[in-house]
């Protein structure tokens, strides 16, 4: 997913993450095959991280580690060893599996809810466009950094701790402090959250068309 050097870097990061949290690591040979499209933004790196975490947990730690810790170690490997400021979403989605919704307000203990829903006569399609995102790490990293800047204006750390109304009420000051693009990203964040809530509600009520 990440090219050979990226895969090695992520593996080093995962091993280090295990050790830093007091878990055991060891050597093993593994032959891995995958049908996840690489470098297409469909969590190929997270899939790899969760697989290695699962192997280390099973072989050397009597399966004591939970999937939330898997996700944190995957994030740590990407942030510290691959210079990509990713969050926990891809890792949690891969680690838990199935149709789920996750609230990351408290990142140490994300609230995961499984949604029991049958897609009926619909199929979920992933199209391989042939365009990777491997060279976009700096662009990805700017997203959380700029949103945190908006939260910082209100003395908070992340946008989940502020409201859209607060930003609108203080718009000129926030724009001067954080810049236009940061403000647009904060609004995008608020909109996305509303959309997710509406999506989940539609699925729970069985409204596939609305979804």
TIKOLKE-715367 format. One record per residue: residue number from 1; residue in one letter; x, y, z of N, C-alpha, C, O in turn. Coordinates in Angstrom, 2 decimals. Atoms other than C-alpha are relative to their C-alpha. Last residue first. Example, Ala and Ser with C-alpha at 12.3 -4.5 7.8 and 13.67 -1.06 7.14 Angstrom:
2
- 2, S, -0.82, -1.19, -0.06, 13.67, -1.06, 7.14, -0.77, 1.09, 0.73, -0.26, 2.20, 0.90
- 1, A, 0.89, -1.19, 0.00, 12.30, -4.50, 7.80, 0.90, 1.20, 0.00, 1.94, 1.18, 0.66
//
This chain:
211
- 211, X, -1.42, 0.28, -0.23, -29.25, 7.24, 2.97, 0.80, 0.26, -1.26, 2.02, 0.09, -1.26
- 210, X, -0.51, -1.18, -0.72, -32.59, 8.86, 2.14, 1.50, -0.14, 0.21, 2.26, 0.81, 0.03
- 209, X, -0.02, -1.11, 0.97, -33.28, 6.14, -0.45, 0.60, 1.26, 0.65, 1.42, 1.94, 0.05
- 208, X, -1.16, 0.14, 0.87, -32.28, 3.41, 2.02, 0.12, 1.15, -1.00, 1.22, 1.60, -1.31
- 207, X, 0.26, -0.85, 1.18, -34.75, 4.54, 4.66, 1.21, -0.01, -0.93, 2.05, 0.89, -0.86
- 206, X, 0.20, 0.82, 1.20, -34.55, 1.61, 7.12, -0.30, 0.80, -1.25, -0.86, 0.25, -2.20
- 205, X, 1.44, -0.01, 0.32, -35.12, 3.77, 10.22, -0.29, -0.78, -1.28, -1.44, -0.88, -1.71
- 204, X, 0.73, 0.60, -1.14, -31.68, 2.88, 11.60, -1.50, -0.09, -0.28, -2.18, -1.00, 0.19
- 203, X, -0.23, 1.45, -0.02, -30.16, 3.51, 8.17, -0.80, -0.67, 1.11, -1.39, -1.73, 0.91
- 202, X, 0.68, 0.59, 1.17, -31.74, 6.97, 7.84, 0.15, -1.52, 0.00, -0.81, -2.24, -0.28
- 201, X, 1.44, -0.01, -0.28, -30.68, 7.94, 11.38, -0.77, -0.69, -1.13, -1.69, -1.47, -0.89
- 200, X, 0.24, 1.04, -1.00, -27.10, 6.90, 10.61, -1.48, -0.12, 0.31, -2.02, -1.22, 0.40
- 199, X, -0.22, 1.31, 0.65, -27.02, 8.98, 7.42, -0.35, -1.14, 0.96, -1.04, -2.08, 0.59
- 198, X, 1.17, 0.23, 0.86, -28.55, 12.02, 9.21, 0.09, -1.35, -0.70, -0.92, -2.05, -0.85
- 197, X, 1.15, 0.26, -0.89, -25.93, 11.80, 11.95, -1.26, -0.30, -0.79, -2.04, -1.19, -0.44
- 196, X, -0.16, 1.36, -0.55, -23.19, 11.46, 9.32, -1.18, -0.34, 0.90, -1.71, -1.45, 0.83
- 195, X, 0.32, 0.97, 1.05, -24.49, 14.52, 7.45, 0.09, -1.43, 0.53, -0.77, -2.26, 0.24
- 194, X, 1.46, 0.00, 0.16, -24.53, 16.65, 10.60, -0.41, -1.07, -1.01, -1.39, -1.78, -0.82
- 193, X, 0.58, 0.64, -1.18, -20.93, 15.63, 11.33, -1.52, -0.07, -0.09, -2.12, -1.08, 0.26
- 192, X, -0.22, 1.44, 0.10, -19.87, 16.43, 7.76, -0.64, -0.73, 1.18, -1.27, -1.77, 1.01
- 191, X, 0.94, 0.54, 1.00, -21.43, 19.89, 8.00, 0.10, -1.52, -0.11, -0.91, -2.22, -0.15
- 190, X, 1.35, -0.06, -0.59, -19.58, 20.74, 11.24, -1.03, -0.62, -0.95, -1.91, -1.36, -0.52
- 189, X, 0.05, 0.96, -1.11, -16.24, 19.53, 9.77, -1.41, -0.03, 0.61, -1.96, -1.11, 0.84
- 188, X, 0.11, 1.31, 0.66, -16.80, 21.48, 6.53, -0.16, -1.10, 1.06, -0.96, -2.02, 0.90
- 187, X, 1.40, 0.11, 0.45, -17.41, 24.59, 8.64, -0.25, -1.35, -0.68, -1.31, -1.95, -0.50
- 186, X, 0.82, 0.17, -1.20, -14.07, 24.00, 10.41, -1.47, -0.15, -0.39, -2.17, -1.01, 0.14
- 185, X, -0.14, 1.39, -0.44, -12.35, 23.47, 7.07, -0.82, -0.28, 1.26, -1.36, -1.38, 1.43
- 184, X, 0.77, 0.84, 0.92, -13.74, 26.74, 5.74, 0.06, -1.46, 0.42, -0.92, -2.19, 0.33
- 183, X, 1.42, -0.21, -0.32, -12.42, 28.51, 8.86, -0.88, -0.86, -0.90, -1.85, -1.46, -0.43
- 182, X, 0.26, 0.67, -1.28, -8.95, 27.02, 8.36, -1.48, 0.10, 0.37, -2.08, -0.87, 0.83
- 181, X, 0.10, 1.44, 0.29, -9.01, 28.07, 4.70, -0.29, -0.79, 1.27, -1.05, -1.76, 1.24
- 180, X, 1.24, 0.41, 0.67, -9.86, 31.66, 5.62, -0.13, -1.51, -0.18, -1.19, -2.08, 0.07
- 179, X, -0.05, 0.00, 1.46, -7.08, 32.26, 8.14, -1.26, -0.59, -0.61, -1.97, -1.37, 0.03
- 178, X, -0.33, 1.33, 0.53, -6.70, 31.30, 11.82, 0.12, -0.04, -1.52, 0.71, -0.98, -2.07
- 177, X, -0.89, 0.81, -0.84, -6.59, 34.58, 13.75, 0.49, -1.26, -0.71, 1.67, -1.60, -0.65
- 176, X, -1.26, -0.74, -0.18, -8.03, 37.04, 11.23, 1.03, -0.85, 0.73, 2.22, -0.78, 0.45
- 175, X, -0.67, -0.05, 1.31, -10.68, 34.53, 10.18, 1.35, 0.69, 0.11, 2.33, 0.24, -0.48
- 174, X, -0.53, 1.35, 0.26, -11.55, 33.82, 13.83, 0.75, -0.02, -1.33, 1.81, -0.64, -1.43
- 173, X, -1.16, 0.24, -0.87, -11.89, 37.53, 14.55, 0.65, -1.35, -0.26, 1.87, -1.47, -0.29
- 172, X, -1.13, -0.85, 0.42, -14.13, 38.20, 11.54, 1.26, -0.25, 0.82, 2.37, -0.29, 0.29
- 171, X, -0.62, 0.28, 1.30, -16.29, 35.10, 12.26, 1.18, 0.92, -0.37, 2.24, 0.41, -0.74
- 170, X, -1.32, -0.65, -0.11, -16.94, 35.49, 15.98, 0.77, -0.05, -1.32, 2.00, -0.03, -1.33
- 169, X, 0.10, -1.22, -0.83, -20.69, 34.78, 15.93, 1.31, 0.78, 0.06, 1.31, 2.00, 0.20
- 168, X, 0.75, -1.01, 0.77, -20.27, 32.32, 13.03, -0.05, 1.32, 0.77, 0.15, 2.39, 0.19
- 167, X, -0.87, -0.44, 1.10, -17.54, 30.37, 14.88, -0.68, 1.12, -0.79, -0.05, 2.12, -1.13
- 166, X, -1.10, -0.80, -0.57, -19.61, 30.20, 18.08, 0.89, 0.57, -1.11, 1.30, 1.73, -1.06
- 165, X, 0.55, -1.30, -0.38, -22.67, 29.04, 16.12, 1.10, 0.92, 0.54, 1.16, 2.10, 0.20
- 164, X, 0.07, -0.78, 1.24, -20.69, 26.21, 14.50, -0.47, 1.42, 0.31, 0.01, 2.39, -0.28
- 163, X, 1.21, 0.14, 0.82, -19.90, 24.91, 17.96, 0.08, 0.89, -1.23, 0.84, 1.86, -1.28
- 162, X, 0.63, -1.30, 0.27, -16.65, 24.21, 19.82, -1.22, -0.22, -0.88, -1.43, -1.32, -1.40
- 161, X, 0.27, -0.68, -1.27, -15.21, 21.12, 21.54, -0.63, 1.38, -0.19, -0.95, 2.07, 0.79
- 160, X, 1.11, 0.70, -0.67, -15.43, 18.90, 18.46, -0.41, 0.70, 1.29, -1.50, 0.49, 1.81
- 159, X, 1.29, -0.59, 0.39, -13.31, 21.53, 16.70, -1.20, -0.70, 0.62, -2.29, -0.13, 0.67
- 158, X, 0.54, 0.51, 1.28, -10.19, 20.45, 18.62, -1.40, 0.56, -0.26, -2.07, 1.05, 0.65
- 157, X, -1.01, 0.73, 0.77, -7.92, 21.87, 21.32, -0.49, -0.43, -1.37, 0.23, -0.33, -2.37
- 156, X, 0.24, 1.45, 0.02, -9.94, 24.61, 22.97, 1.04, -0.67, -0.90, 1.82, -0.01, -1.58
- 155, X, -0.67, 0.62, -1.16, -9.08, 28.18, 24.01, -0.24, -1.49, 0.09, -0.07, -2.08, 1.16
- 154, X, 0.96, 0.09, -1.11, -11.69, 29.64, 21.65, 0.61, -0.66, 1.24, -0.09, -0.99, 2.19
- 153, X, 0.52, -1.35, -0.20, -9.06, 30.81, 19.13, -0.94, 0.02, 1.22, -1.00, 1.01, 1.95
- 152, X, -0.95, -0.73, -0.86, -7.37, 27.41, 19.60, -0.49, 1.42, 0.30, -0.26, 1.94, 1.39
- 151, X, 0.37, 0.35, -1.38, -10.40, 25.67, 18.09, 0.83, 0.80, 1.00, 0.34, 1.22, 2.05
- 150, X, 1.31, -0.61, -0.25, -9.76, 27.53, 14.82, -0.43, -0.26, 1.44, -0.89, 0.64, 2.13
- 149, X, -0.26, -1.44, -0.11, -6.05, 26.58, 14.92, -1.31, 0.75, 0.30, -1.32, 1.69, 1.10
- 148, X, -0.40, -0.24, -1.40, -7.01, 22.97, 15.59, 0.25, 1.48, 0.25, 0.04, 1.98, 1.36
- 147, X, 1.23, 0.05, -0.80, -8.86, 22.99, 12.26, 0.31, 0.25, 1.48, -0.47, 0.90, 2.19
- 146, X, 0.76, -1.24, 0.22, -5.69, 24.20, 10.51, -1.30, 0.01, 0.81, -1.72, 1.06, 1.30
- 145, X, -0.73, -1.14, -0.55, -3.52, 21.47, 12.03, -0.79, 1.30, -0.14, -0.84, 2.10, 0.79
- 144, X, 0.21, -0.11, -1.45, -6.12, 18.77, 11.40, 0.70, 1.22, 0.60, 0.18, 1.85, 1.52
- 143, X, 1.43, -0.03, -0.33, -6.18, 19.58, 7.64, -0.22, 0.07, 1.52, -0.84, 1.02, 1.99
- 142, X, 0.46, -1.37, -0.18, -2.51, 20.52, 7.15, -1.46, 0.07, 0.44, -1.88, 1.07, 1.03
- 141, X, -0.40, -0.48, -1.33, -1.40, 16.93, 7.79, -0.51, 1.42, 0.25, -0.77, 1.79, 1.40
- 140, X, 0.86, 0.63, -1.01, -3.35, 15.69, 4.78, 0.28, 0.58, 1.38, -0.64, 0.86, 2.15
- 139, X, 1.34, -0.56, 0.16, -1.62, 18.21, 2.52, -0.97, -0.57, 1.03, -1.78, 0.15, 1.60
- 138, X, -0.04, -1.37, -0.53, 1.83, 17.28, 3.86, -1.38, 0.65, -0.08, -1.78, 1.39, 0.82
- 137, X, -0.08, 0.01, -1.47, 1.09, 13.57, 3.32, -0.05, 1.40, 0.60, -0.74, 1.64, 1.59
- 136, X, 0.81, -1.09, -0.55, -0.05, 14.11, -0.29, 0.07, 0.11, 1.53, -0.77, 0.77, 2.14
- 135, X, -0.84, -1.20, -0.08, 2.59, 12.11, -2.17, -0.72, 1.18, 0.65, -0.28, 2.32, 0.54
- 134, X, -1.21, 0.23, -0.80, 1.00, 8.72, -1.48, 0.83, 1.28, 0.18, 1.54, 1.42, 1.18
- 133, X, -0.14, -1.21, -0.83, -2.42, 9.85, -2.68, 1.27, -0.06, 0.85, 1.39, 0.62, 1.87
- 132, X, -0.35, 0.21, -1.41, -2.80, 7.46, -5.59, 0.03, 1.29, 0.78, -0.13, 2.37, 0.21
- 131, X, -0.69, -1.18, -0.52, -4.69, 7.97, -8.84, 0.26, -0.20, 1.48, -0.67, -0.25, 2.28
- 130, X, -1.38, 0.01, 0.43, -5.53, 4.76, -10.68, 0.79, 1.21, 0.49, 1.95, 1.39, 0.13
- 129, X, -0.19, -1.07, 0.99, -9.24, 5.48, -10.38, 1.43, 0.04, -0.53, 1.73, 0.74, -1.50
- 128, X, -1.43, -0.29, 0.03, -9.92, 2.15, -8.67, 0.27, 1.02, -1.11, 0.28, 0.67, -2.29
- 127, X, -0.57, -0.12, 1.35, -13.66, 2.28, -8.09, 1.48, 0.37, 0.10, 1.84, 1.34, 0.76
- 126, X, -1.20, -0.83, -0.13, -15.09, 0.96, -4.83, 0.66, 0.01, -1.37, 0.99, -1.04, -1.93
- 125, X, -1.04, 0.09, 1.01, -18.68, -0.29, -5.13, 1.18, 0.91, 0.35, 0.98, 2.05, 0.77
- 124, X, -0.94, -1.08, -0.27, -21.11, -1.03, -2.32, 1.17, -0.17, -0.96, 1.87, -1.18, -0.94
- 123, X, -1.37, 0.42, -0.22, -23.89, -3.17, -3.75, 0.86, 1.22, 0.29, 0.63, 2.29, -0.27
- 122, X, -1.05, -0.94, 0.38, -27.62, -2.57, -3.46, 1.38, -0.61, 0.27, 1.54, -1.44, 1.16
- 121, X, -0.46, 0.31, 1.36, -30.41, -5.17, -3.54, 1.07, 0.97, -0.48, 1.28, 1.11, -1.68
- 120, X, 1.02, 0.54, 0.90, -30.90, -5.22, 0.24, 0.59, -0.27, -1.38, 1.54, -1.04, -1.51
- 119, X, 0.02, -0.87, 1.18, -28.14, -3.13, 1.88, -1.00, -0.46, -1.06, -1.12, 0.13, -2.13
- 118, X, -0.15, 0.80, 1.21, -29.02, -4.94, 5.12, -0.12, 0.93, -1.21, -1.12, 1.63, -1.37
- 117, X, 0.80, -0.41, 1.15, -28.43, -2.93, 8.24, 0.31, -0.84, -1.21, 1.46, -1.14, -1.51
- 116, X, 0.47, 1.24, 0.60, -27.24, -3.63, 11.77, -0.91, 0.36, -1.17, -2.07, 0.71, -0.96
- 115, X, 1.31, -0.24, 0.59, -25.31, -0.53, 12.67, -0.41, -1.25, -0.76, 0.23, -1.64, -1.74
- 114, X, 0.22, 0.82, 1.20, -22.45, -1.16, 15.08, -1.41, 0.27, -0.51, -2.36, 0.36, 0.27
- 113, X, 1.34, 0.60, 0.06, -21.77, 1.72, 17.45, -0.14, -0.78, -1.30, 0.04, -0.23, -2.38
- 112, X, 0.27, 0.73, 1.25, -18.26, 2.68, 18.48, -1.39, -0.62, 0.06, -1.73, -1.31, 1.02
- 111, X, 1.29, 0.68, -0.15, -17.67, 5.36, 21.12, -0.35, -0.63, -1.35, -0.64, 0.07, -2.32
- 110, X, 1.00, -0.34, 1.02, -13.96, 6.21, 21.02, -1.29, -0.80, 0.21, -1.24, -1.97, 0.60
- 109, X, 1.09, 0.99, -0.09, -12.13, 5.75, 24.35, -1.09, 0.37, -1.01, -2.14, 0.87, -0.63
- 108, X, -0.51, 1.14, -0.77, -8.71, 7.44, 24.22, -1.06, -1.10, 0.11, -0.73, -2.28, 0.25
- 107, X, -0.77, 0.92, 0.84, -9.95, 9.68, 21.40, 0.53, -1.22, 0.74, 0.76, -2.26, 0.13
- 106, X, -1.08, 0.42, -0.90, -12.69, 11.24, 23.58, 0.83, -1.05, -0.75, 0.44, -2.22, -0.81
- 105, X, -0.12, -1.16, -0.89, -14.79, 13.16, 21.05, 1.05, -0.27, 1.09, 1.85, 0.59, 1.43
- 104, X, -1.38, -0.13, -0.52, -13.98, 10.38, 18.59, 0.17, 1.16, 0.97, 1.29, 1.64, 1.17
- 103, X, -0.14, -1.35, -0.52, -17.56, 9.24, 17.90, 1.36, 0.10, 0.69, 1.65, -0.62, 1.64
- 102, X, -0.95, -0.22, -1.10, -17.63, 6.18, 15.66, 0.01, 1.46, 0.41, 0.08, 2.35, -0.43
- 101, X, -0.17, -1.44, -0.15, -20.35, 4.78, 13.39, 0.86, 0.21, 1.25, 0.70, -0.48, 2.25
- 100, X, -0.08, -0.59, -1.33, -20.18, 1.19, 12.18, 0.00, 1.52, -0.06, 0.30, 2.11, -1.10
- 99, X, 0.57, -1.34, 0.12, -20.98, -1.05, 9.22, -0.08, 0.61, 1.40, -0.85, 0.15, 2.24
- 98, X, 1.44, -0.11, 0.18, -18.65, -4.05, 9.45, -0.45, 1.45, -0.14, 0.38, 2.35, -0.26
- 97, X, 0.64, 0.66, 1.14, -15.14, -4.13, 10.85, -1.51, 0.19, -0.06, -2.14, 0.54, 0.94
- 96, X, 1.33, 0.44, -0.47, -13.78, -3.29, 14.31, -0.73, -0.75, -1.10, -1.30, -1.81, -0.87
- 95, X, -0.12, 0.89, -1.16, -10.06, -3.10, 13.47, -1.34, -0.57, 0.44, -1.43, -1.73, 0.83
- 94, X, -0.59, 1.29, 0.40, -10.49, -1.74, 9.94, 0.02, -0.99, 1.17, -0.22, -2.18, 0.99
- 93, X, 0.93, 0.63, 0.94, -12.91, 1.03, 11.01, 0.51, -1.38, -0.41, -0.26, -2.34, -0.50
- 92, X, 1.14, 0.53, -0.75, -10.77, 1.83, 14.05, -0.97, -0.74, -0.91, -1.49, -1.80, -0.56
- 91, X, -0.43, 1.12, -0.84, -7.61, 2.12, 11.94, -1.18, -0.62, 0.77, -1.32, -1.84, 0.82
- 90, X, -0.28, 1.17, 0.84, -9.22, 4.23, 9.22, 0.33, -1.22, 0.85, -0.14, -2.33, 0.59
- 89, X, 1.18, 0.53, 0.69, -10.76, 6.63, 11.77, 0.28, -1.27, -0.79, -0.39, -2.29, -0.59
- 88, X, 0.25, 1.40, -0.39, -7.89, 7.08, 14.21, -1.06, -0.69, -0.86, -1.31, -1.88, -0.71
- 87, X, 0.72, 0.22, -1.25, -6.34, 10.33, 12.93, -0.18, -1.49, 0.26, 0.67, -2.30, -0.11
- 86, X, 1.34, 0.60, 0.11, -3.68, 10.85, 10.29, -0.63, -0.14, 1.38, 0.06, -0.12, 2.40
- 85, X, 0.77, -0.37, -1.20, -0.80, 13.29, 10.67, -1.43, -0.53, -0.07, -2.40, 0.22, 0.05
- 84, X, 1.34, -0.29, 0.50, 1.43, 11.47, 8.15, -0.90, 0.25, 1.21, -1.09, -0.64, 2.04
- 83, X, 0.27, -1.45, 0.10, 5.13, 11.65, 8.93, -1.36, 0.33, -0.62, -1.48, 1.29, -1.38
- 82, X, 0.35, -0.18, 1.41, 5.66, 7.92, 8.26, -0.38, 1.45, -0.28, -0.75, 1.81, -1.40
- 81, X, -0.96, 0.71, 0.85, 7.41, 6.91, 11.48, -0.25, 0.22, -1.49, 0.58, -0.14, -2.33
- 80, X, -1.39, -0.14, -0.42, 5.85, 9.28, 14.03, 1.01, -0.62, -0.98, 2.15, -0.15, -1.08
- 79, X, -0.39, -1.36, -0.42, 2.35, 9.99, 12.75, 1.50, 0.13, 0.18, 2.11, 1.10, -0.28
- 78, X, 0.16, -0.93, 1.13, 1.76, 6.79, 10.76, 0.53, 1.39, 0.36, 1.21, 2.04, -0.43
- 77, X, -0.95, 0.40, 1.06, 3.21, 4.49, 13.45, -0.08, 0.97, -1.18, 0.95, 1.36, -1.74
- 76, X, -1.35, -0.35, -0.46, 1.36, 6.36, 16.22, 1.03, -0.30, -1.09, 1.92, 0.51, -1.36
- 75, X, -0.08, -1.47, 0.13, -1.92, 6.08, 14.30, 1.40, 0.48, 0.37, 1.98, 1.32, -0.30
- 74, X, -0.03, -0.28, 1.44, -1.41, 2.32, 13.95, 0.15, 1.49, -0.26, 0.93, 1.90, -1.12
- 73, X, -1.35, 0.37, 0.43, -0.57, 2.09, 17.68, 0.16, 0.24, -1.51, 1.22, 0.68, -1.95
- 72, X, -0.94, -1.02, -0.49, -3.72, 4.04, 18.57, 1.43, -0.30, -0.45, 2.19, 0.61, -0.79
- 71, X, 0.20, -1.23, 0.77, -5.85, 1.80, 16.35, 0.99, 1.08, 0.41, 1.56, 1.77, -0.43
- 70, X, -0.49, 0.22, 1.37, -4.46, -1.41, 17.84, -0.03, 1.32, -0.77, 0.96, 1.73, -1.38
- 69, X, -1.47, -0.13, -0.10, -5.09, 0.06, 21.30, 0.66, -0.26, -1.34, 1.62, 0.41, -1.70
- 68, X, -0.22, -1.46, -0.11, -8.77, 0.53, 20.36, 1.51, 0.27, 0.11, 2.01, 1.23, -0.46
- 67, X, -0.12, -0.61, 1.33, -8.75, -3.08, 19.11, 0.20, 1.51, 0.06, 0.76, 2.10, -0.87
- 66, X, 1.31, -0.23, 0.65, -7.99, -4.55, 22.54, 0.19, 0.79, -1.30, 1.26, 1.33, -1.56
- 65, X, 0.24, -1.36, 0.49, -4.64, -6.06, 23.60, -1.37, 0.13, -0.67, -1.81, -0.76, -1.39
- 64, X, 0.42, -0.90, -1.09, -4.54, -9.21, 25.76, -0.38, 1.39, -0.50, -1.14, 2.10, 0.16
- 63, X, 1.20, -0.74, 0.42, -4.52, -11.63, 22.79, -0.52, 0.96, 1.08, -1.73, 1.19, 1.18
- 62, X, 1.19, 0.76, -0.44, -2.00, -13.92, 24.53, -1.31, 0.76, -0.25, -2.27, 0.63, 0.51
- 61, X, 0.64, -0.69, -1.13, 0.69, -11.25, 23.98, -1.31, -0.64, 0.46, -2.13, 0.00, 1.11
- 60, X, -0.92, -0.32, -1.10, 3.33, -12.80, 21.69, -0.69, 0.58, 1.25, -0.04, 0.76, 2.27
- 59, X, -1.18, 0.86, -0.15, 1.58, -14.64, 18.87, 0.81, 0.27, 1.27, 1.41, -0.65, 1.83
- 58, X, 0.31, 1.44, -0.09, -1.95, -13.24, 19.05, 1.23, -0.84, 0.35, 1.18, -1.73, 1.20
- 57, X, 0.86, 0.22, -1.17, -1.13, -9.61, 19.84, -0.25, -1.49, 0.22, -0.20, -1.98, 1.35
- 56, X, -0.84, -0.18, -1.20, 1.80, -9.53, 17.40, -0.80, -0.28, 1.27, -0.29, -0.87, 2.22
- 55, X, -1.00, 1.08, -0.05, -0.38, -10.99, 14.62, 0.84, 0.09, 1.28, 1.02, -0.91, 1.98
- 54, X, 0.71, 1.24, -0.31, -3.33, -8.66, 15.34, 0.97, -1.18, 0.13, 0.82, -2.01, 1.03
- 53, X, 0.39, -0.08, -1.42, -1.07, -5.60, 15.42, -0.66, -1.31, 0.45, -0.36, -1.84, 1.52
- 52, X, -1.23, 0.23, -0.77, 0.44, -6.70, 12.07, -0.29, 0.06, 1.51, 0.24, -0.75, 2.27
- 51, X, -0.42, 1.39, 0.17, -3.04, -7.04, 10.54, 1.24, -0.31, 0.84, 1.28, -1.32, 1.54
- 50, X, 0.88, 0.80, -0.87, -4.22, -3.71, 12.00, 0.35, -1.49, -0.09, 0.24, -2.22, 0.89
- 49, X, -0.33, -0.25, -1.42, -1.21, -1.92, 10.48, -0.82, -0.91, 0.92, -0.29, -1.51, 1.86
- 48, X, -1.28, 0.64, -0.29, -1.74, -3.51, 7.05, 0.36, 0.15, 1.47, 0.77, -0.82, 2.11
- 47, X, 0.25, 1.45, 0.07, -5.42, -2.57, 6.95, 1.28, -0.76, 0.38, 1.25, -1.72, 1.15
- 46, X, 0.64, 0.39, -1.26, -4.49, 0.96, 8.11, -0.28, -1.50, 0.05, -0.14, -2.13, 1.10
- 45, X, -1.04, -0.03, -1.04, -2.06, 1.30, 5.20, -0.59, -0.42, 1.35, 0.05, -1.16, 2.10
- 44, X, -0.93, 1.12, 0.19, -4.69, 0.10, 2.69, 1.09, -0.01, 1.07, 1.47, -1.08, 1.55
- 43, X, -0.55, 0.55, -1.26, -7.32, 2.41, 4.15, 0.95, -1.17, -0.18, 1.00, -2.06, 0.68
- 42, X, 0.96, 0.97, -0.55, -9.30, 3.03, 0.95, 0.62, -0.77, 1.17, 0.36, -1.96, 1.35
- 41, X, 0.83, -0.63, -1.02, -7.54, 6.25, -0.10, -1.06, -0.94, 0.56, -2.09, -0.49, 1.04
- 40, X, 1.20, -0.57, 0.62, -6.30, 4.81, -3.38, -0.91, 0.65, 1.02, -2.05, 1.01, 0.72
- 39, X, -0.16, -1.45, 0.21, -2.68, 4.06, -2.41, -1.20, 0.65, -0.69, -1.04, 1.55, -1.51
- 38, X, -1.03, -0.77, -0.70, -3.21, 0.28, -2.75, 0.00, 1.48, -0.40, -0.31, 1.82, -1.54
- 37, X, -0.67, -0.82, 1.01, -6.51, -1.36, -3.68, 1.02, 0.89, 0.71, 0.68, 1.57, 1.68
- 36, X, 0.30, -1.42, -0.24, -7.30, -3.89, -0.95, 0.79, 0.81, -1.02, 2.00, 0.61, -1.17
- 35, X, 0.71, -0.52, 1.17, -7.09, -7.38, -2.49, -0.49, 1.43, 0.26, -1.35, 1.95, -0.45
- 34, X, 1.13, -0.88, -0.26, -4.35, -8.51, -0.14, -0.70, 0.38, -1.29, -0.08, 0.45, -2.35
- 33, X, 0.59, -0.38, 1.28, -1.63, -11.14, 0.19, -1.27, 0.79, 0.29, -1.95, 0.55, 1.29
- 32, X, 1.28, -0.72, -0.04, 0.71, -11.54, 3.14, -0.48, 0.29, -1.42, 0.29, 0.75, -2.26
- 31, X, 0.28, -0.22, 1.42, 3.48, -14.09, 3.65, -1.39, 0.60, -0.06, -2.37, -0.04, 0.34
- 30, X, 1.40, -0.05, 0.42, 4.73, -13.80, 7.20, -0.09, 0.22, -1.50, 0.65, 1.03, -2.06
- 29, X, 0.10, -0.13, 1.46, 7.99, -14.78, 8.85, -1.48, 0.01, -0.36, -2.25, -0.80, 0.13
- 28, X, 0.74, 1.06, 0.69, 8.25, -14.13, 12.58, 0.05, 0.25, -1.50, 0.29, 1.38, -1.94
- 27, X, -0.16, 0.13, 1.44, 10.26, -12.13, 15.10, -0.87, -1.10, -0.58, -1.17, -2.08, 0.10
- 26, X, -0.91, 1.08, 0.38, 9.14, -11.06, 18.53, 0.09, -0.08, -1.50, -0.63, 0.62, -2.22
- 25, X, -0.11, 0.17, 1.46, 7.30, -8.30, 20.38, 0.98, -1.14, -0.26, 1.75, -1.53, 0.61
- 24, X, -1.16, 0.74, 0.53, 5.99, -8.08, 23.94, -0.01, 0.01, -1.52, -1.07, 0.07, -2.16
- 23, X, 0.34, 1.31, 0.57, 3.66, -5.38, 25.27, 1.25, -0.64, -0.59, 2.26, 0.02, -0.84
- 22, X, -0.29, 1.13, -0.90, 4.61, -2.59, 27.67, -0.39, -1.36, -0.52, -0.50, -2.31, 0.26
- 21, X, 1.18, 0.25, -0.83, 2.93, 0.30, 25.89, 0.17, -1.24, 0.88, -0.77, -1.71, 1.52
- 20, X, 0.24, -1.17, -0.84, 6.26, 1.57, 24.55, -1.20, -0.18, 0.92, -1.27, 0.42, 1.99
- 19, X, -0.99, -0.06, -1.09, 7.11, -1.91, 23.30, -0.27, 1.15, 0.96, -0.19, 0.98, 2.17
- 18, X, 0.24, 1.12, -0.92, 3.90, -2.28, 21.29, 0.93, 0.09, 1.20, 0.50, -0.03, 2.35
- 17, X, 1.25, -0.29, -0.71, 4.28, 1.19, 19.75, -0.36, -1.09, 1.01, -0.82, -0.80, 2.11
- 16, X, -0.35, -0.99, -1.02, 7.90, 0.43, 18.84, -1.22, 0.34, 0.86, -1.11, 0.48, 2.08
- 15, X, -0.82, 0.71, -1.00, 6.81, -2.71, 16.99, 0.36, 0.93, 1.16, 0.28, 0.54, 2.33
- 14, X, 0.91, 0.88, -0.75, 4.06, -0.72, 15.24, 0.76, -0.74, 1.10, 0.29, -0.82, 2.23
- 13, X, 0.84, -0.81, -0.88, 6.46, 2.05, 14.24, -0.93, -0.84, 0.85, -1.13, -0.54, 2.03
- 12, X, -0.86, -0.47, -1.10, 9.02, -0.40, 12.83, -0.83, 0.78, 1.03, -0.66, 0.60, 2.24
- 11, X, -0.26, 1.18, -0.84, 6.26, -2.05, 10.78, 0.87, 0.38, 1.20, 0.60, -0.04, 2.32
- 10, X, 1.20, 0.25, -0.79, 5.11, 1.36, 9.49, 0.21, -1.19, 0.94, -0.24, -1.17, 2.09
- 9, X, 0.13, -1.05, -1.01, 8.65, 2.21, 8.40, -1.21, -0.24, 0.90, -1.11, -0.10, 2.12
- 8, X, -1.04, 0.25, -1.02, 9.08, -1.15, 6.63, -0.12, 1.04, 1.13, -0.05, 0.69, 2.31
- 7, X, 0.41, 1.21, -0.74, 5.76, -0.74, 4.79, 0.99, -0.29, 1.13, 0.59, -0.64, 2.24
- 6, X, 1.11, -0.37, -0.88, 6.67, 2.83, 3.81, -0.44, -1.17, 0.85, -0.72, -1.01, 2.04
- 5, X, -0.59, -0.75, -1.12, 10.03, 1.67, 2.45, -1.08, 0.40, 1.00, -0.86, 0.35, 2.21
- 4, X, -0.77, 0.86, -0.90, 8.36, -1.04, 0.34, 0.53, 0.76, 1.22, 0.45, 0.27, 2.35
- 3, X, -1.35, 0.18, 0.54, 5.69, 1.18, -1.17, 0.80, -0.75, 1.04, 0.44, -0.78, 2.22
- 2, X, -0.76, -1.20, -0.31, 2.79, 2.37, 0.94, 1.34, 0.00, -0.70, 2.18, 0.87, -0.46
- 1, X, 0.83, -1.20, 0.00, 0.00, 0.00, 0.00, 0.85, 1.24, 0.00, 0.46, 2.27, -0.56
//
